[in-house]
Amino acid sequence: MEHITLLLAIVVVTALVFDFTNGFHDTANAMATTISTGALKPKTAVAMSAVLNLVGAFLSVEVAKTISGGIINEQGIRTEVIFAALVGAILWNLLTWLVGLPSSSSHALFGGLIGAAVASAGWSAVNGSTIVTKVLIPAVAAPLVAGLAAMAASRLTYKINANREAKATAKGYRAGQIASAGLVSLAHGTNDAQKTMGIITLALVTQGVVAPGANPPLWVIVSAGVAIALGTYLGGWRIIRTMGKGLTDLQPQQGFAAQTSAATVILASSHLGFSLSTTQSCSGAVMGAGLGRKGGVVRWSTATRMFVAWGLTLPAAGLVGAGAEFLTQQGTWGIVAVAILLVSGSAVIWALSRRKPVDHHNVTDDDLDGGSGTPGVVTTAIAAVTPPPPAGSVAAVADEDLKTTIPARVPTDPAAPPAPAAAV
């Protein structure tokens, strides 16, 4: 019994560590555009996002119930399976953070959970219908819906303000960006914090602490909310830097439309219990807003590389989770080995990140790779698995523009004249 109690405590702590990584991994979803346009200072932006993530964690438990009682069959699932799943999700989150890749923390968790469950009990341990209806379909639909909504909102905004000076509207839309970014943060708390609540509740179910189908206990809700808020405040500056450059060129009007559309989709999905990826929703909204302005262009080469990365998340985390579960099946020494691998792997990734640190001081610097002027590791790595666009295509021209041009920052002084659009 002591061993089981200790294992359960380890799983709870590991789940909160994942929640922490989820927080700093996804800060860019809400704040990348706000920071890159100068609407908020970096530290102020992440502090506001952290508070609203915490508030959002208390607004609903529908997504948590989907995780704890829907994706895998609770009966026959050992606590070690959840531990292995979290290891796969954490390592993938840290690896993608190291290279500044805005991948889905949600899909990393799902991949780790599915891989570990299959390795433990076979494919019968996975509820295929729930995965299709509440994970895969939202993963495809949410970016499309958010993108179309953002495109329509952007066009409507420009039509309404067609006869007004850009200087007169820019200040108002920068304020609107702050409000919409706060809404995205609130929505993120209602969706992503609940995923950790669901995982902890599932672990409690496997130990008989709570009944199957029960809502998360209050202490689970509080701890998950605090963990994701702390991670958000840490910043995730590497991913903010990636999301703040290169996908499209947004003006404040478009940034407001993109963030509002993404927040609406995320909040609606949380209410319905759909466990979607906030990263994919926000990225879809940014691309839609980019197309909503006359003459606006989405750099499809960059977008395609992002899509490839999204597609790798589920299977990659699943493989790590399955491998970790294989080790835990060997007994106590296997569990200890998995814990050592998690700690040592995390330490190595952290040490590598210190070679070229990115923080609130240099997150908006006008370079791509620590002043070297060369493409970053993310561009190099993903480009290796992505076919180049045809010569002369829009994607090829846009990708070349990304390599040779650096956008200017929007001034924060309201009296200053409008600057060129910030790249997002």
TORKOL-4160 file (C-alpha; in steps of 0.2 Angstrom, whole numbers, padded with zeros to 4 digits, m for minus):
424
<pt num="1" X="0000" Y="0000" Z="0000"/>
<pt num="2" X="0014" Y="0012" Z="0004"/>
<pt num="3" X="0022" Y="0009" Z="m0013"/>
<pt num="4" X="0005" Y="0012" Z="m0022"/>
<pt num="5" X="0002" Y="0028" Z="m0012"/>
<pt num="6" X="0020" Y="0034" Z="m0016"/>
<pt num="7" X="0017" Y="0030" Z="m0035"/>
<pt num="8" X="0001" Y="0040" Z="m0035"/>
<pt num="9" X="0009" Y="0055" Z="m0027"/>
<pt num="10" X="0023" Y="0054" Z="m0040"/>
<pt num="11" X="0010" Y="0053" Z="m0054"/>
<pt num="12" X="0001" Y="0068" Z="m0047"/>
<pt num="13" X="0017" Y="0078" Z="m0046"/>
<pt num="14" X="0022" Y="0073" Z="m0063"/>
<pt num="15" X="0005" Y="0078" Z="m0070"/>
<pt num="16" X="0007" Y="0095" Z="m0062"/>
<pt num="17" X="0024" Y="0097" Z="m0070"/>
<pt num="18" X="0016" Y="0093" Z="m0087"/>
<pt num="19" X="0003" Y="0107" Z="m0083"/>
<pt num="20" X="0017" Y="0119" Z="m0079"/>
<pt num="21" X="0026" Y="0115" Z="m0096"/>
<pt num="22" X="0009" Y="0117" Z="m0105"/>
<pt num="23" X="0007" Y="0134" Z="m0097"/>
<pt num="24" X="0024" Y="0141" Z="m0104"/>
<pt num="25" X="0022" Y="0131" Z="m0120"/>
<pt num="26" X="0006" Y="0139" Z="m0124"/>
<pt num="27" X="0008" Y="0157" Z="m0118"/>
<pt num="28" X="0012" Y="0162" Z="m0136"/>
<pt num="29" X="m0006" Y="0158" Z="m0141"/>
<pt num="30" X="m0013" Y="0172" Z="m0132"/>
<pt num="31" X="0002" Y="0185" Z="m0131"/>
<pt num="32" X="0013" Y="0183" Z="m0146"/>
<pt num="33" X="0003" Y="0195" Z="m0157"/>
<pt num="34" X="0001" Y="0207" Z="m0142"/>
<pt num="35" X="0019" Y="0207" Z="m0138"/>
<pt num="36" X="0025" Y="0208" Z="m0156"/>
<pt num="37" X="0014" Y="0224" Z="m0160"/>
<pt num="38" X="0020" Y="0232" Z="m0144"/>
<pt num="39" X="0002" Y="0233" Z="m0137"/>
<pt num="40" X="0009" Y="0226" Z="m0120"/>
<pt num="41" X="0026" Y="0224" Z="m0113"/>
<pt num="42" X="0032" Y="0206" Z="m0112"/>
<pt num="43" X="0032" Y="0204" Z="m0093"/>
<pt num="44" X="0015" Y="0213" Z="m0092"/>
<pt num="45" X="0008" Y="0202" Z="m0105"/>
<pt num="46" X="0013" Y="0185" Z="m0098"/>
<pt num="47" X="0007" Y="0191" Z="m0080"/>
<pt num="48" X="m0010" Y="0195" Z="m0086"/>
<pt num="49" X="m0011" Y="0179" Z="m0096"/>
<pt num="50" X="m0006" Y="0169" Z="m0080"/>
<pt num="51" X="m0020" Y="0177" Z="m0069"/>
<pt num="52" X="m0033" Y="0174" Z="m0082"/>
<pt num="53" X="m0027" Y="0156" Z="m0085"/>
<pt num="54" X="m0030" Y="0153" Z="m0067"/>
<pt num="55" X="m0047" Y="0160" Z="m0067"/>
<pt num="56" X="m0052" Y="0150" Z="m0082"/>
<pt num="57" X="m0047" Y="0134" Z="m0074"/>
<pt num="58" X="m0062" Y="0136" Z="m0062"/>
<pt num="59" X="m0076" Y="0140" Z="m0075"/>
<pt num="60" X="m0079" Y="0122" Z="m0082"/>
<pt num="61" X="m0075" Y="0103" Z="m0079"/>
<pt num="62" X="m0082" Y="0096" Z="m0096"/>
<pt num="63" X="m0065" Y="0094" Z="m0104"/>
<pt num="64" X="m0058" Y="0086" Z="m0088"/>
<pt num="65" X="m0072" Y="0073" Z="m0088"/>
<pt num="66" X="m0068" Y="0069" Z="m0106"/>
<pt num="67" X="m0050" Y="0065" Z="m0102"/>
<pt num="68" X="m0054" Y="0056" Z="m0086"/>
<pt num="69" X="m0068" Y="0045" Z="m0093"/>
<pt num="70" X="m0068" Y="0045" Z="m0111"/>
<pt num="71" X="m0052" Y="0043" Z="m0121"/>
<pt num="72" X="m0046" Y="0027" Z="m0113"/>
<pt num="73" X="m0056" Y="0013" Z="m0104"/>
<pt num="74" X="m0053" Y="0016" Z="m0085"/>
<pt num="75" X="m0055" Y="m0003" Z="m0080"/>
<pt num="76" X="m0039" Y="m0012" Z="m0080"/>
<pt num="77" X="m0028" Y="0003" Z="m0082"/>
<pt num="78" X="m0014" Y="0004" Z="m0070"/>
<pt num="79" X="m0007" Y="0020" Z="m0062"/>
<pt num="80" X="0010" Y="0017" Z="m0071"/>
<pt num="81" X="0001" Y="0019" Z="m0088"/>
<pt num="82" X="m0003" Y="0037" Z="m0083"/>
<pt num="83" X="0014" Y="0040" Z="m0077"/>
<pt num="84" X="0022" Y="0033" Z="m0093"/>
<pt num="85" X="0009" Y="0044" Z="m0103"/>
<pt num="86" X="0015" Y="0060" Z="m0094"/>
<pt num="87" X="0033" Y="0056" Z="m0097"/>
<pt num="88" X="0030" Y="0056" Z="m0116"/>
<pt num="89" X="0020" Y="0072" Z="m0116"/>
<pt num="90" X="0033" Y="0081" Z="m0105"/>
<pt num="91" X="0048" Y="0076" Z="m0115"/>
<pt num="92" X="0039" Y="0081" Z="m0131"/>
<pt num="93" X="0034" Y="0098" Z="m0124"/>
<pt num="94" X="0051" Y="0102" Z="m0118"/>
<pt num="95" X="0059" Y="0096" Z="m0134"/>
<pt num="96" X="0048" Y="0107" Z="m0145"/>
<pt num="97" X="0050" Y="0122" Z="m0133"/>
<pt num="98" X="0069" Y="0120" Z="m0135"/>
<pt num="99" X="0068" Y="0123" Z="m0154"/>
<pt num="100" X="0054" Y="0136" Z="m0152"/>
<pt num="101" X="0041" Y="0125" Z="m0161"/>
<pt num="102" X="0022" Y="0129" Z="m0157"/>
<pt num="103" X="0016" Y="0111" Z="m0156"/>
<pt num="104" X="0001" Y="0105" Z="m0147"/>
<pt num="105" X="0003" Y="0101" Z="m0129"/>
<pt num="106" X="m0015" Y="0094" Z="m0129"/>
<pt num="107" X="m0010" Y="0081" Z="m0143"/>
<pt num="108" X="0006" Y="0077" Z="m0134"/>
<pt num="109" X="m0004" Y="0072" Z="m0119"/>
<pt num="110" X="m0016" Y="0062" Z="m0129"/>
<pt num="111" X="m0002" Y="0054" Z="m0139"/>
<pt num="112" X="0007" Y="0049" Z="m0123"/>
<pt num="113" X="m0009" Y="0042" Z="m0115"/>
<pt num="114" X="m0014" Y="0032" Z="m0130"/>
<pt num="115" X="0003" Y="0025" Z="m0133"/>
<pt num="116" X="0005" Y="0020" Z="m0115"/>
<pt num="117" X="m0013" Y="0012" Z="m0114"/>
<pt num="118" X="m0010" Y="0002" Z="m0130"/>
<pt num="119" X="0007" Y="m0004" Z="m0124"/>
<pt num="120" X="m0001" Y="m0009" Z="m0107"/>
<pt num="121" X="m0018" Y="m0017" Z="m0113"/>
<pt num="122" X="m0019" Y="m0017" Z="m0132"/>
<pt num="123" X="m0030" Y="m0007" Z="m0143"/>
<pt num="124" X="m0045" Y="m0012" Z="m0134"/>
<pt num="125" X="m0040" Y="0000" Z="m0120"/>
<pt num="126" X="m0043" Y="0015" Z="m0131"/>
<pt num="127" X="m0060" Y="0022" Z="m0135"/>
<pt num="128" X="m0059" Y="0025" Z="m0153"/>
<pt num="129" X="m0076" Y="0034" Z="m0156"/>
<pt num="130" X="m0072" Y="0047" Z="m0142"/>
<pt num="131" X="m0055" Y="0050" Z="m0150"/>
<pt num="132" X="m0062" Y="0053" Z="m0167"/>
<pt num="133" X="m0077" Y="0064" Z="m0161"/>
<pt num="134" X="m0069" Y="0074" Z="m0147"/>
<pt num="135" X="m0051" Y="0075" Z="m0152"/>
<pt num="136" X="m0047" Y="0072" Z="m0171"/>
<pt num="137" X="m0063" Y="0080" Z="m0178"/>
<pt num="138" X="m0060" Y="0096" Z="m0167"/>
<pt num="139" X="m0042" Y="0096" Z="m0172"/>
<pt num="140" X="m0046" Y="0098" Z="m0190"/>
<pt num="141" X="m0062" Y="0108" Z="m0188"/>
<pt num="142" X="m0056" Y="0121" Z="m0175"/>
<pt num="143" X="m0042" Y="0129" Z="m0185"/>
<pt num="144" X="m0054" Y="0130" Z="m0200"/>
<pt num="145" X="m0068" Y="0138" Z="m0190"/>
<pt num="146" X="m0057" Y="0150" Z="m0181"/>
<pt num="147" X="m0048" Y="0154" Z="m0198"/>
<pt num="148" X="m0065" Y="0158" Z="m0207"/>
<pt num="149" X="m0072" Y="0168" Z="m0192"/>
<pt num="150" X="m0056" Y="0178" Z="m0191"/>
<pt num="151" X="m0055" Y="0181" Z="m0210"/>
<pt num="152" X="m0074" Y="0187" Z="m0210"/>
<pt num="153" X="m0071" Y="0198" Z="m0194"/>
<pt num="154" X="m0055" Y="0206" Z="m0202"/>
<pt num="155" X="m0064" Y="0210" Z="m0218"/>
<pt num="156" X="m0079" Y="0217" Z="m0209"/>
<pt num="157" X="m0067" Y="0228" Z="m0198"/>
<pt num="158" X="m0058" Y="0235" Z="m0213"/>
<pt num="159" X="m0075" Y="0239" Z="m0221"/>
<pt num="160" X="m0082" Y="0248" Z="m0206"/>
<pt num="161" X="m0067" Y="0259" Z="m0205"/>
<pt num="162" X="m0064" Y="0261" Z="m0223"/>
<pt num="163" X="m0067" Y="0280" Z="m0222"/>
<pt num="164" X="m0057" Y="0283" Z="m0206"/>
<pt num="165" X="m0038" Y="0287" Z="m0204"/>
<pt num="166" X="m0027" Y="0272" Z="m0199"/>
<pt num="167" X="m0020" Y="0283" Z="m0185"/>
<pt num="168" X="m0037" Y="0286" Z="m0177"/>
<pt num="169" X="m0041" Y="0268" Z="m0176"/>
<pt num="170" X="m0024" Y="0260" Z="m0172"/>
<pt num="171" X="m0024" Y="0265" Z="m0154"/>
<pt num="172" X="m0042" Y="0258" Z="m0151"/>
<pt num="173" X="m0037" Y="0242" Z="m0159"/>
<pt num="174" X="m0021" Y="0240" Z="m0149"/>
<pt num="175" X="m0033" Y="0241" Z="m0134"/>
<pt num="176" X="m0044" Y="0229" Z="m0142"/>
<pt num="177" X="m0029" Y="0217" Z="m0144"/>
<pt num="178" X="m0026" Y="0218" Z="m0125"/>
<pt num="179" X="m0044" Y="0213" Z="m0121"/>
<pt num="180" X="m0045" Y="0199" Z="m0134"/>
<pt num="181" X="m0028" Y="0192" Z="m0128"/>
<pt num="182" X="m0035" Y="0191" Z="m0111"/>
<pt num="183" X="m0050" Y="0182" Z="m0118"/>
<pt num="184" X="m0039" Y="0169" Z="m0126"/>
<pt num="185" X="m0030" Y="0167" Z="m0110"/>
<pt num="186" X="m0046" Y="0164" Z="m0100"/>
<pt num="187" X="m0052" Y="0152" Z="m0114"/>
<pt num="188" X="m0035" Y="0143" Z="m0112"/>
<pt num="189" X="m0038" Y="0140" Z="m0094"/>
<pt num="190" X="m0055" Y="0133" Z="m0097"/>
<pt num="191" X="m0048" Y="0120" Z="m0109"/>
<pt num="192" X="m0030" Y="0116" Z="m0106"/>
<pt num="193" X="m0029" Y="0117" Z="m0087"/>
<pt num="194" X="m0044" Y="0104" Z="m0087"/>
<pt num="195" X="m0033" Y="0091" Z="m0096"/>
<pt num="196" X="m0022" Y="0090" Z="m0081"/>
<pt num="197" X="m0037" Y="0089" Z="m0070"/>
<pt num="198" X="m0043" Y="0075" Z="m0080"/>
<pt num="199" X="m0027" Y="0065" Z="m0080"/>
<pt num="200" X="m0025" Y="0067" Z="m0061"/>
<pt num="201" X="m0043" Y="0062" Z="m0059"/>
<pt num="202" X="m0040" Y="0047" Z="m0070"/>
<pt num="203" X="m0025" Y="0042" Z="m0058"/>
<pt num="204" X="m0037" Y="0044" Z="m0043"/>
<pt num="205" X="m0049" Y="0032" Z="m0051"/>
<pt num="206" X="m0036" Y="0019" Z="m0055"/>
<pt num="207" X="m0032" Y="0019" Z="m0036"/>
<pt num="208" X="m0051" Y="0019" Z="m0031"/>
<pt num="209" X="m0049" Y="0036" Z="m0022"/>
<pt num="210" X="m0064" Y="0043" Z="m0033"/>
<pt num="211" X="m0078" Y="0034" Z="m0042"/>
<pt num="212" X="m0077" Y="0032" Z="m0061"/>
<pt num="213" X="m0085" Y="0047" Z="m0070"/>
<pt num="214" X="m0084" Y="0059" Z="m0055"/>
<pt num="215" X="m0079" Y="0077" Z="m0056"/>
<pt num="216" X="m0062" Y="0082" Z="m0051"/>
<pt num="217" X="m0060" Y="0086" Z="m0033"/>
<pt num="218" X="m0058" Y="0104" Z="m0028"/>
<pt num="219" X="m0039" Y="0102" Z="m0023"/>
<pt num="220" X="m0036" Y="0095" Z="m0041"/>
<pt num="221" X="m0044" Y="0110" Z="m0049"/>
<pt num="222" X="m0034" Y="0122" Z="m0038"/>
<pt num="223" X="m0017" Y="0114" Z="m0040"/>
<pt num="224" X="m0020" Y="0112" Z="m0059"/>
<pt num="225" X="m0025" Y="0130" Z="m0061"/>
<pt num="226" X="m0010" Y="0136" Z="m0051"/>
<pt num="227" X="0002" Y="0125" Z="m0060"/>
<pt num="228" X="m0003" Y="0131" Z="m0078"/>
<pt num="229" X="m0003" Y="0149" Z="m0071"/>
<pt num="230" X="0015" Y="0148" Z="m0065"/>
<pt num="231" X="0020" Y="0140" Z="m0081"/>
<pt num="232" X="0012" Y="0154" Z="m0091"/>
<pt num="233" X="0021" Y="0167" Z="m0081"/>
<pt num="234" X="0037" Y="0159" Z="m0085"/>
<pt num="235" X="0034" Y="0165" Z="m0102"/>
<pt num="236" X="0039" Y="0152" Z="m0115"/>
<pt num="237" X="0049" Y="0165" Z="m0124"/>
<pt num="238" X="0056" Y="0154" Z="m0137"/>
<pt num="239" X="0039" Y="0150" Z="m0144"/>
<pt num="240" X="0033" Y="0167" Z="m0142"/>
<pt num="241" X="0047" Y="0173" Z="m0153"/>
<pt num="242" X="0043" Y="0160" Z="m0166"/>
<pt num="243" X="0024" Y="0164" Z="m0166"/>
<pt num="244" X="0028" Y="0182" Z="m0167"/>
<pt num="245" X="0037" Y="0181" Z="m0184"/>
<pt num="246" X="0035" Y="0173" Z="m0201"/>
<pt num="247" X="0017" Y="0166" Z="m0203"/>
<pt num="248" X="0009" Y="0182" Z="m0209"/>
<pt num="249" X="0009" Y="0201" Z="m0208"/>
<pt num="250" X="m0004" Y="0207" Z="m0195"/>
<pt num="251" X="m0010" Y="0225" Z="m0192"/>
<pt num="252" X="m0019" Y="0228" Z="m0175"/>
<pt num="253" X="m0036" Y="0226" Z="m0183"/>
<pt num="254" X="m0032" Y="0209" Z="m0189"/>
<pt num="255" X="m0024" Y="0204" Z="m0172"/>
<pt num="256" X="m0040" Y="0209" Z="m0163"/>
<pt num="257" X="m0050" Y="0199" Z="m0175"/>
<pt num="258" X="m0039" Y="0183" Z="m0174"/>
<pt num="259" X="m0038" Y="0183" Z="m0155"/>
<pt num="260" X="m0057" Y="0186" Z="m0153"/>
<pt num="261" X="m0061" Y="0172" Z="m0165"/>
<pt num="262" X="m0049" Y="0160" Z="m0157"/>
<pt num="263" X="m0056" Y="0163" Z="m0140"/>
<pt num="264" X="m0074" Y="0161" Z="m0146"/>
<pt num="265" X="m0069" Y="0144" Z="m0153"/>
<pt num="266" X="m0060" Y="0138" Z="m0138"/>
<pt num="267" X="m0073" Y="0143" Z="m0126"/>
<pt num="268" X="m0087" Y="0135" Z="m0136"/>
<pt num="269" X="m0077" Y="0119" Z="m0137"/>
<pt num="270" X="m0074" Y="0119" Z="m0118"/>
<pt num="271" X="m0092" Y="0120" Z="m0115"/>
<pt num="272" X="m0096" Y="0105" Z="m0126"/>
<pt num="273" X="m0082" Y="0095" Z="m0119"/>
<pt num="274" X="m0071" Y="0095" Z="m0135"/>
<pt num="275" X="m0053" Y="0094" Z="m0130"/>
<pt num="276" X="m0045" Y="0104" Z="m0145"/>
<pt num="277" X="m0028" Y="0111" Z="m0147"/>
<pt num="278" X="m0027" Y="0129" Z="m0143"/>
<pt num="279" X="m0011" Y="0131" Z="m0153"/>
<pt num="280" X="m0020" Y="0125" Z="m0169"/>
<pt num="281" X="m0035" Y="0136" Z="m0166"/>
<pt num="282" X="m0025" Y="0152" Z="m0163"/>
<pt num="283" X="m0014" Y="0148" Z="m0178"/>
<pt num="284" X="m0029" Y="0145" Z="m0189"/>
<pt num="285" X="m0036" Y="0162" Z="m0183"/>
<pt num="286" X="m0020" Y="0171" Z="m0187"/>
<pt num="287" X="m0019" Y="0164" Z="m0205"/>
<pt num="288" X="m0038" Y="0168" Z="m0207"/>
<pt num="289" X="m0035" Y="0186" Z="m0201"/>
<pt num="290" X="m0020" Y="0187" Z="m0213"/>
<pt num="291" X="m0031" Y="0183" Z="m0228"/>
<pt num="292" X="m0044" Y="0195" Z="m0222"/>
<pt num="293" X="m0035" Y="0211" Z="m0226"/>
<pt num="294" X="m0034" Y="0216" Z="m0245"/>
<pt num="295" X="m0017" Y="0211" Z="m0251"/>
<pt num="296" X="m0013" Y="0201" Z="m0235"/>
<pt num="297" X="m0003" Y="0185" Z="m0238"/>
<pt num="298" X="0000" Y="0169" Z="m0228"/>
<pt num="299" X="0017" Y="0162" Z="m0230"/>
<pt num="300" X="0011" Y="0144" Z="m0234"/>
<pt num="301" X="0028" Y="0137" Z="m0234"/>
<pt num="302" X="0030" Y="0141" Z="m0215"/>
<pt num="303" X="0012" Y="0136" Z="m0212"/>
<pt num="304" X="0015" Y="0119" Z="m0221"/>
<pt num="305" X="0030" Y="0116" Z="m0209"/>
<pt num="306" X="0020" Y="0120" Z="m0194"/>
<pt num="307" X="0007" Y="0107" Z="m0201"/>
<pt num="308" X="0020" Y="0094" Z="m0202"/>
<pt num="309" X="0025" Y="0097" Z="m0184"/>
<pt num="310" X="0007" Y="0095" Z="m0178"/>
<pt num="311" X="0006" Y="0079" Z="m0187"/>
<pt num="312" X="0021" Y="0072" Z="m0178"/>
<pt num="313" X="0016" Y="0076" Z="m0161"/>
<pt num="314" X="0003" Y="0062" Z="m0158"/>
<pt num="315" X="0014" Y="0048" Z="m0164"/>
<pt num="316" X="0030" Y="0055" Z="m0157"/>
<pt num="317" X="0023" Y="0057" Z="m0139"/>
<pt num="318" X="0014" Y="0040" Z="m0141"/>
<pt num="319" X="0030" Y="0031" Z="m0145"/>
<pt num="320" X="0039" Y="0039" Z="m0130"/>
<pt num="321" X="0024" Y="0034" Z="m0119"/>
<pt num="322" X="0024" Y="0016" Z="m0125"/>
<pt num="323" X="0042" Y="0014" Z="m0122"/>
<pt num="324" X="0040" Y="0021" Z="m0104"/>
<pt num="325" X="0026" Y="0010" Z="m0101"/>
<pt num="326" X="0036" Y="m0005" Z="m0107"/>
<pt num="327" X="0049" Y="m0001" Z="m0094"/>
<pt num="328" X="0036" Y="0002" Z="m0080"/>
<pt num="329" X="0030" Y="m0016" Z="m0083"/>
<pt num="330" X="0047" Y="m0023" Z="m0077"/>
<pt num="331" X="0043" Y="m0018" Z="m0059"/>
<pt num="332" X="0050" Y="m0006" Z="m0047"/>
<pt num="333" X="0067" Y="m0004" Z="m0056"/>
<pt num="334" X="0058" Y="0000" Z="m0072"/>
<pt num="335" X="0048" Y="0014" Z="m0064"/>
<pt num="336" X="0064" Y="0021" Z="m0056"/>
<pt num="337" X="0072" Y="0020" Z="m0073"/>
<pt num="338" X="0058" Y="0030" Z="m0081"/>
<pt num="339" X="0059" Y="0043" Z="m0068"/>
<pt num="340" X="0078" Y="0045" Z="m0070"/>
<pt num="341" X="0076" Y="0046" Z="m0089"/>
<pt num="342" X="0063" Y="0060" Z="m0087"/>
<pt num="343" X="0073" Y="0070" Z="m0075"/>
<pt num="344" X="0090" Y="0068" Z="m0084"/>
<pt num="345" X="0081" Y="0071" Z="m0101"/>
<pt num="346" X="0073" Y="0087" Z="m0094"/>
<pt num="347" X="0090" Y="0093" Z="m0087"/>
<pt num="348" X="0099" Y="0090" Z="m0104"/>
<pt num="349" X="0086" Y="0100" Z="m0113"/>
<pt num="350" X="0087" Y="0114" Z="m0100"/>
<pt num="351" X="0106" Y="0115" Z="m0102"/>
<pt num="352" X="0105" Y="0116" Z="m0121"/>
<pt num="353" X="0092" Y="0130" Z="m0119"/>
<pt num="354" X="0105" Y="0140" Z="m0109"/>
<pt num="355" X="0117" Y="0141" Z="m0124"/>
<pt num="356" X="0106" Y="0154" Z="m0133"/>
<pt num="357" X="0094" Y="0160" Z="m0120"/>
<pt num="358" X="0078" Y="0169" Z="m0125"/>
<pt num="359" X="0069" Y="0179" Z="m0112"/>
<pt num="360" X="0058" Y="0195" Z="m0111"/>
<pt num="361" X="0074" Y="0206" Z="m0114"/>
<pt num="362" X="0077" Y="0199" Z="m0132"/>
<pt num="363" X="0060" Y="0190" Z="m0137"/>
<pt num="364" X="0057" Y="0204" Z="m0150"/>
<pt num="365" X="0075" Y="0207" Z="m0156"/>
<pt num="366" X="0076" Y="0209" Z="m0174"/>
<pt num="367" X="0086" Y="0193" Z="m0178"/>
<pt num="368" X="0081" Y="0175" Z="m0181"/>
<pt num="369" X="0095" Y="0166" Z="m0172"/>
<pt num="370" X="0104" Y="0175" Z="m0158"/>
<pt num="371" X="0110" Y="0188" Z="m0171"/>
<pt num="372" X="0118" Y="0176" Z="m0183"/>
<pt num="373" X="0106" Y="0181" Z="m0197"/>
<pt num="374" X="0104" Y="0162" Z="m0201"/>
<pt num="375" X="0088" Y="0152" Z="m0200"/>
<pt num="376" X="0085" Y="0145" Z="m0183"/>
<pt num="377" X="0085" Y="0127" Z="m0178"/>
<pt num="378" X="0066" Y="0125" Z="m0180"/>
<pt num="379" X="0067" Y="0131" Z="m0198"/>
<pt num="380" X="0081" Y="0120" Z="m0202"/>
<pt num="381" X="0074" Y="0104" Z="m0194"/>
<pt num="382" X="0056" Y="0106" Z="m0201"/>
<pt num="383" X="0062" Y="0111" Z="m0218"/>
<pt num="384" X="0072" Y="0094" Z="m0219"/>
<pt num="385" X="0055" Y="0085" Z="m0219"/>
<pt num="386" X="0045" Y="0097" Z="m0230"/>
<pt num="387" X="0046" Y="0097" Z="m0249"/>
<pt num="388" X="0051" Y="0114" Z="m0256"/>
<pt num="389" X="0037" Y="0124" Z="m0264"/>
<pt num="390" X="0038" Y="0126" Z="m0283"/>
<pt num="391" X="0049" Y="0140" Z="m0290"/>
<pt num="392" X="0039" Y="0155" Z="m0293"/>
<pt num="393" X="0024" Y="0150" Z="m0282"/>
<pt num="394" X="0017" Y="0162" Z="m0269"/>
<pt num="395" X="0024" Y="0151" Z="m0255"/>
<pt num="396" X="0042" Y="0151" Z="m0263"/>
<pt num="397" X="0041" Y="0170" Z="m0264"/>
<pt num="398" X="0034" Y="0172" Z="m0246"/>
<pt num="399" X="0047" Y="0161" Z="m0239"/>
<pt num="400" X="0061" Y="0170" Z="m0248"/>
<pt num="401" X="0054" Y="0186" Z="m0241"/>
<pt num="402" X="0055" Y="0179" Z="m0223"/>
<pt num="403" X="0073" Y="0175" Z="m0225"/>
<pt num="404" X="0078" Y="0193" Z="m0231"/>
<pt num="405" X="0066" Y="0205" Z="m0222"/>
<pt num="406" X="0064" Y="0209" Z="m0204"/>
<pt num="407" X="0048" Y="0218" Z="m0199"/>
<pt num="408" X="0048" Y="0234" Z="m0189"/>
<pt num="409" X="0040" Y="0235" Z="m0171"/>
<pt num="410" X="0025" Y="0246" Z="m0169"/>
<pt num="411" X="0029" Y="0260" Z="m0157"/>
<pt num="412" X="0020" Y="0261" Z="m0140"/>
<pt num="413" X="0019" Y="0280" Z="m0140"/>
<pt num="414" X="0001" Y="0284" Z="m0145"/>
<pt num="415" X="0007" Y="0300" Z="m0152"/>
<pt num="416" X="0019" Y="0292" Z="m0164"/>
<pt num="417" X="0014" Y="0289" Z="m0182"/>
<pt num="418" X="0008" Y="0271" Z="m0186"/>
<pt num="419" X="0023" Y="0259" Z="m0190"/>
<pt num="420" X="0022" Y="0245" Z="m0203"/>
<pt num="421" X="0013" Y="0230" Z="m0198"/>
<pt num="422" X="0021" Y="0217" Z="m0186"/>
<pt num="423" X="0025" Y="0200" Z="m0193"/>
<pt num="424" X="0016" Y="0186" Z="m0185"/>
